[in-house]
């Protein structure tokens, strides 16, 4: 297993696309070091960028690498011990105002003697003591994101808008409306003979409707063929001389009568 690496940017992606994302990041920033699946953990790419303007590179990755799902700038990194995490987060707490709300979200990879909830509770208490900000787990203004990989922890403070919110403050709670709705279904409990007769009547109406549509379609096609023959006969009559015009018109009338009888009989 690889040793923990230094990271300025953390990129998450779908499983199996780590090498693709790392290759695209190297194309955007040739001097950057992109490590796909660090320590064998899939769906993750760590980026070490020597450039000073990390924010610009983060925006470039978001715009130019469609395979990247989430891109976070690493604000601090430390050993994955609770006490060291608390000391690491304290200087970053200044980015959260006293009038803002926040939430702590931890993603652990590896085995530890604590849980993700333990980290959330401990870091949340540290930030509250340092800033006086309130905790809002549903719609926080800021999110303290902690990514733990074995013995290494990476901390990012990002706007809460970057995370999916199932119930936004402006969304109407539809469950209040659904609680007032009742869907009732009454089954048929009558004699089976009545339902059988009713079904036969419905099938008969459906068959009659299909037959009517079929006859209308055939009649329309017959009229169209009759009109085309009539138009052809008129053109032929105009092209003939005055001596044979009468015979041509008689032939057209005979053809019309024959075609009409053929179409109606079919």
Backbone bond lengths (Angstrom), bond angles and torsions (degrees), N, CA, C in turn:
res aa  C-N    CA-C-N  psi(-1)  N-CA   C-N-CA  omega(-1)  CA-C   N-CA-C  phi
1 X - - - 1.469 - - 1.519 110.09 -
2 X 1.339 116.12 141.17 1.456 121.07 -178.02 1.521 111.10 -69.32
3 X 1.308 114.44 155.91 1.453 120.61 173.99 1.527 109.59 -79.01
4 X 1.347 117.85 151.92 1.462 119.45 176.56 1.517 111.18 -58.30
5 X 1.331 115.69 140.23 1.449 121.24 -177.42 1.521 109.42 -113.42
6 X 1.308 113.97 158.14 1.458 119.40 175.40 1.512 108.58 -74.09
7 X 1.334 117.09 145.25 1.460 120.78 -177.39 1.517 109.70 -142.90
8 X 1.319 115.20 136.32 1.459 122.12 171.64 1.527 111.92 -102.71
9 X 1.324 116.09 -22.26 1.460 121.95 -179.01 1.523 108.07 -139.99
10 X 1.317 116.11 138.90 1.460 122.48 174.02 1.522 108.07 -115.09
11 X 1.316 115.76 127.95 1.464 122.44 -179.72 1.521 108.27 -119.63
12 X 1.311 116.34 129.59 1.457 121.43 174.16 1.523 109.04 -105.69
13 X 1.333 115.77 147.76 1.463 121.35 -178.80 1.518 108.46 -152.02
14 X 1.318 116.40 176.17 1.457 121.11 176.47 1.523 109.94 -71.21
15 X 1.319 114.88 153.03 1.459 119.94 -178.64 1.527 110.21 -62.47
16 X 1.324 115.12 132.65 1.456 120.92 179.52 1.506 114.63 97.27
17 X 1.339 118.28 -10.03 1.467 121.56 -178.81 1.521 112.27 -106.03
18 X 1.317 117.96 14.24 1.463 120.20 -175.78 1.532 111.80 -64.01
19 X 1.336 117.07 -44.42 1.472 120.00 -178.71 1.526 111.43 -68.03
20 X 1.318 116.09 -35.24 1.470 119.08 177.71 1.523 110.33 -64.49
21 X 1.329 116.50 -45.57 1.463 120.33 179.52 1.521 110.88 -63.32
22 X 1.333 117.40 -43.55 1.462 120.57 179.89 1.525 111.13 -62.88
23 X 1.334 117.34 -39.93 1.470 120.40 178.93 1.522 111.19 -64.67
24 X 1.317 117.70 -42.27 1.472 120.28 179.22 1.525 111.31 -66.79
25 X 1.316 117.19 -35.36 1.468 119.78 178.23 1.526 110.18 -67.43
26 X 1.329 117.80 -38.40 1.473 120.00 177.58 1.528 111.25 -65.69
27 X 1.326 116.86 -31.87 1.459 118.96 176.26 1.522 111.35 -68.50
28 X 1.332 116.80 -37.42 1.461 120.12 177.47 1.526 111.92 -70.52
29 X 1.328 115.11 -37.57 1.466 120.05 -177.21 1.527 108.32 -135.43
30 X 1.334 118.31 89.68 1.468 120.57 -176.76 1.524 113.88 -59.55
31 X 1.339 117.78 -29.59 1.460 119.52 -178.54 1.533 112.31 -83.65
32 X 1.320 117.61 -3.03 1.460 120.84 179.89 1.527 110.73 -83.53
33 X 1.305 114.40 153.78 1.464 121.32 174.87 1.525 108.57 -110.38
34 X 1.320 115.99 114.48 1.467 121.89 -179.49 1.523 108.65 -110.44
35 X 1.315 116.78 122.55 1.467 122.45 -176.75 1.528 108.55 -110.83
36 X 1.332 118.51 107.96 1.470 119.86 177.72 1.519 111.15 -79.66
37 X 1.313 115.84 143.84 1.477 122.49 178.54 1.524 111.52 47.82
38 X 1.325 118.76 61.32 1.477 119.87 -178.53 1.527 110.75 -63.28
39 X 1.321 115.13 135.05 1.461 122.87 -179.54 1.526 111.70 57.16
40 X 1.339 116.18 23.89 1.463 120.93 177.04 1.508 115.21 84.87
41 X 1.320 119.42 4.30 1.465 122.10 -178.74 1.529 109.36 -88.46
42 X 1.321 115.11 117.40 1.455 120.48 -175.17 1.524 110.94 -81.64
43 X 1.332 114.53 161.70 1.455 120.32 -178.91 1.509 113.90 78.89
44 X 1.329 117.41 17.27 1.460 121.30 -174.52 1.519 110.23 -143.22
45 X 1.330 116.09 141.59 1.465 123.17 175.28 1.525 107.87 -135.73
46 X 1.318 116.45 125.43 1.459 121.64 175.98 1.516 109.35 -100.06
47 X 1.316 116.36 134.23 1.466 121.84 -176.88 1.516 108.99 -120.82
48 X 1.308 115.17 125.02 1.462 121.44 173.30 1.524 107.64 -106.29
49 X 1.329 115.54 115.83 1.462 120.90 -173.50 1.518 109.56 -115.25
50 X 1.334 118.03 120.57 1.467 119.88 177.56 1.517 112.85 -73.70
51 X 1.314 117.99 -16.86 1.457 120.54 -179.15 1.524 110.75 -67.02
52 X 1.303 115.59 152.30 1.449 120.83 -178.42 1.532 112.45 -83.09
53 X 1.341 116.84 -27.71 1.455 120.45 -176.63 1.528 109.22 -92.62
54 X 1.320 115.67 82.54 1.455 121.19 -177.33 1.528 110.71 -70.98
55 X 1.332 117.32 -35.42 1.463 120.49 -177.63 1.525 111.81 -60.44
56 X 1.334 116.10 -39.66 1.468 119.38 179.22 1.522 110.48 -64.41
57 X 1.328 116.51 -41.98 1.456 119.79 179.36 1.528 111.24 -66.17
58 X 1.319 117.33 -37.53 1.463 120.85 177.14 1.525 110.71 -60.54
59 X 1.332 116.74 -44.86 1.461 120.33 179.17 1.530 111.39 -66.11
60 X 1.332 117.47 -36.68 1.468 120.60 178.45 1.523 110.33 -64.37
61 X 1.307 116.78 -41.80 1.468 119.82 179.53 1.523 110.15 -64.79
62 X 1.315 117.51 -40.74 1.462 120.36 179.34 1.525 111.71 -64.30
63 X 1.322 116.89 -35.05 1.461 120.42 -177.09 1.518 113.00 -85.17
64 X 1.344 117.42 -36.58 1.465 120.88 -170.55 1.516 114.33 -99.73
65 X 1.313 117.87 -13.48 1.468 120.41 -177.15 1.526 108.09 -117.26
66 X 1.322 117.74 92.10 1.474 119.18 -177.73 1.521 113.25 -67.80
67 X 1.338 117.99 -21.52 1.459 120.06 179.29 1.526 112.52 -72.82
68 X 1.333 117.63 -15.71 1.462 121.09 179.59 1.527 109.50 -79.20
69 X 1.322 117.11 123.20 1.458 121.17 -179.54 1.536 111.29 -83.93
70 X 1.325 116.60 -52.16 1.456 121.85 179.32 1.516 109.15 -131.41
71 X 1.334 115.46 139.73 1.465 121.23 179.08 1.525 107.59 -128.69
72 X 1.334 116.57 119.63 1.459 121.75 -177.21 1.521 109.93 -122.96
73 X 1.313 114.87 135.80 1.461 120.37 171.40 1.527 109.13 -80.75
74 X 1.317 116.68 132.27 1.459 121.58 179.26 1.527 108.40 -84.46
75 X 1.320 116.31 116.79 1.465 120.95 -179.80 1.519 112.74 -86.70
76 X 1.331 116.70 -25.61 1.467 119.78 178.96 1.517 108.40 -163.19
77 X 1.330 115.46 154.09 1.456 120.89 175.52 1.520 108.75 -140.93
78 X 1.331 114.86 149.82 1.467 120.37 -176.80 1.523 108.59 -161.10
79 X 1.306 115.36 -179.70 1.448 119.82 175.27 1.531 110.08 -71.41
80 X 1.304 115.45 149.68 1.465 120.65 -173.31 1.517 111.69 -84.69
81 X 1.333 116.60 57.46 1.451 122.15 173.00 1.525 107.27 -116.12
82 X 1.325 116.94 144.02 1.458 119.56 -173.62 1.520 112.27 -59.84
83 X 1.324 117.98 -43.01 1.456 119.89 -178.95 1.524 110.84 -64.29
84 X 1.320 116.89 -43.40 1.465 119.68 179.51 1.535 110.90 -68.42
85 X 1.330 116.82 -33.85 1.460 118.97 176.25 1.528 111.07 -63.45
86 X 1.340 115.69 -41.07 1.464 118.43 178.25 1.517 112.01 -62.11
87 X 1.338 117.79 -43.79 1.464 120.39 178.27 1.527 111.86 -66.69
88 X 1.334 115.89 -30.09 1.468 120.04 179.98 1.522 111.66 -73.03
89 X 1.331 117.03 -32.43 1.462 121.19 -175.68 1.526 111.68 -83.44
90 X 1.308 118.65 -27.13 1.468 120.67 -175.76 1.525 113.59 -54.74
91 X 1.327 120.65 -47.37 1.480 118.50 178.00 1.531 112.92 -64.42
92 X 1.323 117.36 -26.90 1.468 119.93 -179.41 1.519 112.32 -80.23
93 X 1.322 117.37 -15.29 1.464 120.41 -177.49 1.522 112.25 -64.36
94 X 1.331 117.47 -19.38 1.464 119.53 178.40 1.528 112.06 -64.41
95 X 1.328 117.22 -18.36 1.464 119.79 177.45 1.508 113.50 -77.48
96 X 1.330 117.43 -2.14 1.469 122.15 178.09 1.518 107.90 -113.68
97 X 1.314 117.51 117.72 1.455 121.75 -178.65 1.516 111.89 -73.13
98 X 1.329 115.19 159.11 1.467 119.47 -179.51 1.525 111.89 -66.87
99 X 1.324 116.49 -25.39 1.466 120.05 179.51 1.520 113.42 -91.03
100 X 1.323 117.44 1.50 1.452 120.99 -178.73 1.525 110.66 -97.89
101 X 1.306 115.04 163.23 1.463 121.04 174.81 1.523 109.41 -107.77
102 X 1.312 116.21 158.21 1.456 119.45 -177.43 1.521 109.20 -148.37
103 X 1.322 113.83 165.64 1.467 121.85 174.20 1.518 107.99 -145.62
104 X 1.303 116.70 150.69 1.463 122.92 178.57 1.525 108.04 -110.76
105 X 1.317 115.15 128.38 1.463 120.11 179.05 1.522 108.39 -129.42
106 X 1.307 114.81 128.46 1.461 121.23 -174.83 1.519 110.19 -120.58
107 X 1.323 115.22 136.15 1.462 122.29 174.21 1.525 106.50 -120.95
108 X 1.332 116.13 114.05 1.467 121.14 -178.37 1.522 110.11 -102.90
109 X 1.303 114.34 139.66 1.468 121.99 172.89 1.523 107.29 -131.88
110 X 1.310 115.74 116.21 1.457 120.16 -175.34 1.518 110.83 118.33
111 X 1.323 115.71 -177.28 1.459 122.44 -178.63 1.523 109.85 -104.89
112 X 1.319 114.79 132.83 1.465 120.73 -179.17 1.520 108.92 -141.47
113 X 1.304 115.21 164.44 1.468 119.82 179.15 1.519 111.81 -90.19
114 X 1.316 117.77 18.17 1.467 123.03 176.94 1.535 107.39 -143.62
115 X 1.320 115.27 166.04 1.456 121.13 179.44 1.529 110.21 -105.32
116 X 1.307 115.98 171.81 1.467 120.29 177.48 1.523 110.86 -65.32
117 X 1.330 117.29 -34.60 1.461 120.04 177.41 1.522 111.41 -65.91
118 X 1.318 117.03 -35.17 1.468 119.64 176.03 1.525 110.76 -61.99
119 X 1.332 116.51 -42.14 1.468 120.19 178.81 1.524 110.11 -64.69
120 X 1.336 117.03 -44.22 1.464 119.67 -179.18 1.529 111.53 -60.66
121 X 1.316 115.76 -44.28 1.463 119.00 -178.15 1.524 111.56 -67.24
122 X 1.317 117.14 -43.14 1.473 119.98 -177.59 1.530 110.95 -68.54
123 X 1.317 117.73 -48.42 1.467 119.97 -179.10 1.523 110.39 -66.68
124 X 1.338 117.33 -35.15 1.463 119.53 177.01 1.515 112.73 -61.66
125 X 1.342 116.84 -40.90 1.468 120.00 178.09 1.525 111.55 -67.26
126 X 1.337 116.90 -35.91 1.468 119.81 177.91 1.524 110.71 -64.11
127 X 1.320 116.99 -43.16 1.469 120.20 -178.37 1.522 110.50 -69.68
128 X 1.312 118.43 -38.20 1.468 120.41 179.00 1.518 111.20 -64.21
129 X 1.327 117.33 -40.69 1.467 119.66 178.02 1.520 111.93 -67.05
130 X 1.343 116.74 -33.07 1.461 119.26 -176.96 1.524 112.92 -81.86
131 X 1.320 118.37 -30.74 1.472 120.29 -173.45 1.519 113.78 -119.87
132 X 1.308 118.64 -25.43 1.457 120.67 -174.46 1.522 112.82 78.62
133 X 1.313 117.98 9.13 1.463 121.15 179.84 1.533 109.76 -72.69
134 X 1.306 115.58 155.31 1.461 120.81 -179.25 1.523 110.69 -93.27
135 X 1.305 114.99 156.71 1.463 121.98 -179.77 1.528 108.92 -94.41
136 X 1.317 116.33 131.56 1.464 123.08 176.46 1.525 107.48 -137.24
137 X 1.303 116.38 104.29 1.455 120.21 -176.68 1.526 112.87 -80.01
138 X 1.331 118.20 -17.15 1.459 121.27 -176.94 1.523 112.17 -89.99
139 X 1.335 116.61 -51.84 1.466 120.93 -176.33 1.534 110.19 -135.21
140 X 1.303 117.15 69.41 1.475 119.11 -178.38 1.525 111.63 -76.94
141 X 1.328 114.90 151.23 1.462 120.13 173.15 1.521 111.62 -74.64
142 X 1.314 117.32 -36.37 1.461 122.76 178.95 1.535 108.92 -130.08
143 X 1.300 115.36 148.62 1.462 121.92 177.37 1.516 108.32 -124.07
144 X 1.326 116.23 125.67 1.454 122.12 173.97 1.523 106.91 -92.38
145 X 1.322 115.73 105.26 1.450 121.59 -176.19 1.526 109.28 -97.79
146 X 1.315 115.79 125.46 1.460 121.81 -179.30 1.526 108.27 -119.60
147 X 1.334 115.69 117.26 1.459 121.99 176.14 1.528 108.09 -105.82
148 X 1.324 116.07 119.08 1.462 121.58 -178.29 1.519 108.86 -110.84
149 X 1.327 115.60 122.21 1.456 122.46 175.94 1.527 108.15 -120.25
150 X 1.303 115.37 103.63 1.452 120.97 -177.66 1.536 110.84 54.70
151 X 1.316 117.44 -112.13 1.462 121.15 -177.36 1.524 113.27 -97.22
152 X 1.327 118.03 10.42 1.467 121.94 -177.02 1.521 109.34 -119.30
153 X 1.334 116.62 140.18 1.459 122.25 179.13 1.524 109.19 -126.23
154 X 1.326 116.16 135.96 1.468 123.42 178.94 1.527 108.02 -120.20
155 X 1.313 116.25 128.61 1.462 122.19 -174.49 1.522 109.39 -114.51
156 X 1.320 115.86 133.90 1.471 122.37 177.34 1.525 108.04 -135.54
157 X 1.320 115.96 141.01 1.459 121.95 173.74 1.524 107.05 -114.31
158 X 1.313 116.16 114.67 1.468 121.65 -173.12 1.523 108.88 -127.31
159 X 1.325 117.37 158.01 1.474 120.02 175.21 1.522 111.05 -64.33
160 X 1.300 115.57 147.03 1.457 119.57 179.49 1.513 113.35 -66.87
161 X 1.332 117.42 -19.21 1.464 120.41 -179.62 1.523 112.49 -68.36
162 X 1.330 118.69 -15.59 1.463 120.81 179.87 1.522 112.58 -77.69
163 X 1.310 117.37 -7.41 1.452 120.90 -179.27 1.521 109.56 -110.13
164 X 1.315 114.38 146.91 1.462 120.43 -179.26 1.519 110.15 -66.90
165 X 1.327 115.03 135.27 1.453 121.12 177.56 1.521 109.02 -117.06
166 X 1.303 114.95 118.28 1.451 118.89 -179.71 1.520 111.17 -69.17
167 X 1.306 118.23 -36.07 1.461 121.93 179.68 1.520 108.63 -129.19
168 X 1.337 116.24 95.33 1.458 121.16 178.78 1.526 109.72 -73.60
169 X 1.335 118.69 157.40 1.470 120.00 -178.60 1.523 113.09 -61.72
170 X 1.345 117.80 -29.05 1.465 120.57 -177.69 1.532 112.79 -88.29
171 X 1.324 117.94 -1.60 1.458 121.14 -177.42 1.523 109.81 -88.49
172 X 1.338 114.69 132.17 1.470 119.02 179.95 1.520 110.09 -73.01
173 X 1.315 118.97 132.14 1.479 121.01 179.62 1.530 110.29 -73.23
174 X 1.322 115.89 97.56 1.459 120.47 -175.73 1.524 112.45 -66.76
175 X 1.327 118.25 -21.33 1.459 119.22 -179.08 1.522 111.77 -62.96
176 X 1.338 116.73 -25.72 1.467 118.98 176.88 1.524 110.89 -67.19
177 X 1.324 116.26 -34.16 1.462 120.18 176.57 1.517 111.52 -75.11
178 X 1.323 116.55 -40.58 1.457 119.88 -178.86 1.523 112.32 -65.09
179 X 1.321 117.15 -28.17 1.458 119.63 178.72 1.527 112.01 -65.52
180 X 1.333 116.92 -23.17 1.464 120.98 -179.54 1.526 112.71 -93.16
181 X 1.320 117.12 -1.97 1.464 120.75 -177.93 1.524 109.70 -99.46
182 X 1.333 114.97 142.66 1.456 122.15 178.16 1.521 107.81 -129.35
183 X 1.302 116.41 126.79 1.458 122.10 177.20 1.523 107.65 -104.43
184 X 1.337 116.34 116.74 1.452 121.80 -177.05 1.526 109.85 -111.82
185 X 1.306 116.45 141.19 1.462 122.27 177.99 1.523 108.58 -135.76
186 X 1.331 116.72 122.27 1.456 121.64 -179.53 1.522 109.36 -110.67
187 X 1.298 119.88 114.43 1.466 120.99 -178.80 1.520 111.86 -74.26
188 X 1.323 116.57 159.00 1.465 121.73 176.82 1.524 109.10 -79.32
189 X 1.325 116.25 125.07 1.460 122.00 -176.19 1.521 111.87 -118.94
190 X 1.351 117.07 14.09 1.453 120.85 -178.84 1.514 112.62 -79.66
191 X 1.341 116.53 -173.84 1.474 120.16 -179.22 1.523 111.41 -67.83
192 X 1.329 118.57 147.58 1.475 120.97 -179.74 1.517 113.05 -64.63
193 X 1.361 117.79 -29.92 1.457 119.02 -178.62 1.521 111.55 -63.59
194 X 1.306 116.36 -38.80 1.465 119.52 -179.89 1.518 111.21 -64.57
195 X 1.320 117.46 -41.98 1.464 119.59 178.87 1.523 110.66 -66.35
196 X 1.357 117.23 -33.08 1.463 119.92 179.05 1.524 110.55 -67.86
197 X 1.328 117.09 -43.98 1.465 120.73 178.49 1.520 110.56 -64.30
198 X 1.297 116.35 -41.78 1.467 119.53 179.29 1.531 111.05 -62.88
199 X 1.338 116.62 -39.39 1.457 120.09 178.13 1.512 112.35 -66.13
200 X 1.333 117.11 -39.38 1.460 119.59 177.92 1.523 110.99 -65.21
201 X 1.333 116.34 -40.55 1.463 118.78 177.76 1.517 112.44 -62.70
202 X 1.336 116.50 -40.06 1.467 120.20 178.59 1.526 110.76 -65.73
203 X 1.344 116.41 -41.45 1.465 119.05 178.25 1.518 111.13 -65.21
204 X 1.356 117.07 -37.65 1.460 119.26 178.00 1.512 112.46 -64.24
205 X 1.331 116.57 -41.41 1.467 118.82 177.82 1.521 111.07 -64.13
206 X 1.312 116.25 -37.79 1.463 119.51 179.50 1.528 110.91 -66.07
207 X 1.362 116.45 -41.74 1.465 119.72 179.18 1.522 110.89 -66.11
208 X 1.341 116.56 -41.22 1.465 119.37 178.27 1.521 111.26 -62.47
209 X 1.325 116.77 -39.09 1.466 119.77 179.22 1.523 110.80 -64.71
210 X 1.347 116.85 -41.75 1.460 119.53 178.19 1.517 111.10 -65.43
211 X 1.354 118.51 -38.77 1.457 121.24 179.11 1.523 110.94 -65.33
212 X 1.322 116.00 -40.96 1.459 119.35 178.82 1.526 111.45 -63.02
213 X 1.318 116.58 -42.06 1.466 119.48 178.29 1.520 111.26 -65.40
214 X 1.343 117.10 -37.25 1.461 120.28 179.66 1.530 111.39 -66.75
215 X 1.349 116.50 -43.23 1.468 119.51 178.51 1.519 111.42 -64.35
216 X 1.312 116.57 -40.97 1.468 119.65 178.70 1.519 110.77 -62.31
217 X 1.324 116.64 -38.69 1.467 120.17 179.35 1.527 110.76 -66.65
218 X 1.363 116.94 -43.67 1.466 119.42 179.65 1.511 111.61 -65.37
219 X 1.331 117.52 -40.58 1.455 120.51 178.75 1.521 111.38 -63.55
220 X 1.325 116.04 -38.73 1.463 119.03 177.45 1.516 112.09 -64.50
221 X 1.352 117.20 -40.19 1.461 119.73 177.38 1.527 111.29 -66.24
222 X 1.353 118.26 -37.52 1.466 121.09 179.26 1.514 110.87 -64.10
223 X 1.328 115.42 -42.18 1.464 118.80 178.73 1.524 110.90 -64.75
224 X 1.317 116.75 -37.25 1.460 119.56 179.63 1.534 110.98 -66.14
225 X 1.349 117.40 -41.71 1.462 119.91 177.87 1.519 111.59 -66.00
226 X 1.351 115.87 -38.44 1.461 119.83 178.89 1.520 111.17 -64.28
227 X 1.335 116.59 -39.15 1.454 120.54 179.70 1.529 111.01 -67.64
228 X 1.339 116.31 -37.38 1.464 118.52 179.97 1.516 111.44 -67.97
229 X 1.347 118.08 -38.80 1.461 120.48 177.34 1.512 110.87 -66.32
230 X 1.355 116.22 -40.34 1.473 120.20 178.88 1.517 110.67 -62.86
231 X 1.343 117.67 -41.81 1.469 120.44 179.20 1.511 110.62 -65.66
232 X 1.345 117.63 -38.78 1.458 120.21 177.90 1.514 111.98 -64.97
233 X 1.355 117.14 -39.41 1.462 119.75 178.32 1.503 112.63 -65.37
234 X 1.337 116.81 -37.04 1.467 119.95 178.51 1.510 111.19 -65.63
235 X 1.337 117.37 -40.96 1.467 119.22 178.71 1.517 111.25 -64.67
236 X 1.331 116.14 -38.95 1.465 119.12 179.20 1.527 110.80 -66.67
237 X 1.327 116.48 -37.81 1.461 119.24 -179.86 1.520 111.39 -65.43
238 X 1.328 116.67 -37.87 1.459 118.68 179.38 1.518 111.87 -68.15
239 X 1.324 117.90 -28.16 1.460 120.49 -177.77 1.521 112.97 -80.82
240 X 1.312 116.76 -20.08 1.470 119.81 -179.96 1.524 110.80 -80.17
241 X 1.323 115.10 162.85 1.453 119.86 177.76 1.513 112.44 -75.68
242 X 1.289 115.93 173.83 1.456 120.44 -178.06 1.507 112.09 -67.81
243 X 1.319 117.64 -23.88 1.464 119.61 -177.61 1.507 111.85 -73.58
244 X 1.399 118.38 -35.39 1.472 121.40 -177.19 1.509 113.88 -102.78
245 X 1.332 118.03 7.91 1.461 120.40 -176.63 1.523 111.08 -66.72
246 X 1.314 116.75 -38.14 1.454 119.41 -178.28 1.513 111.08 -64.67
247 X 1.366 117.04 -42.39 1.453 120.06 -179.92 1.538 111.51 -66.17
248 X 1.352 116.05 -36.66 1.471 118.93 178.47 1.518 112.38 -65.04
249 X 1.317 116.86 -41.02 1.458 120.32 178.42 1.516 111.52 -65.34
250 X 1.347 115.94 -37.85 1.451 118.52 176.57 1.537 110.92 -65.09
251 X 1.333 116.45 -40.52 1.465 118.82 177.44 1.529 112.32 -64.03
252 X 1.336 115.77 -37.03 1.473 118.27 177.68 1.517 111.24 -63.83
253 X 1.356 115.48 -42.54 1.463 118.48 179.87 1.514 111.05 -64.16
254 X 1.345 116.38 -39.16 1.462 119.42 177.68 1.529 111.22 -63.67
255 X 1.320 115.96 -42.83 1.468 119.65 177.53 1.510 112.57 -62.76
256 X 1.329 117.76 -39.10 1.450 120.55 177.83 1.523 111.33 -62.86
257 X 1.353 114.50 -46.47 1.468 117.50 -179.17 1.532 110.95 -62.93
258 X 1.332 117.12 -39.71 1.457 120.19 -179.55 1.527 111.51 -67.38
259 X 1.353 115.09 -42.91 1.477 118.85 178.87 1.507 111.48 -65.66
260 X 1.323 117.45 -38.65 1.473 120.73 -179.92 1.520 110.70 -63.71
261 X 1.362 114.83 -43.51 1.454 118.39 179.01 1.533 110.36 -65.10
262 X 1.329 117.05 -39.59 1.465 119.81 179.38 1.536 112.27 -63.92
263 X 1.341 115.92 -43.62 1.474 120.18 -178.66 1.520 111.84 -67.59
264 X 1.345 115.38 -40.96 1.475 117.63 -177.95 1.508 111.22 -72.50
265 X 1.317 116.35 -33.38 1.462 118.32 179.37 1.511 112.31 -71.63
266 X 1.358 117.89 -30.16 1.460 120.45 178.92 1.505 111.79 -74.89
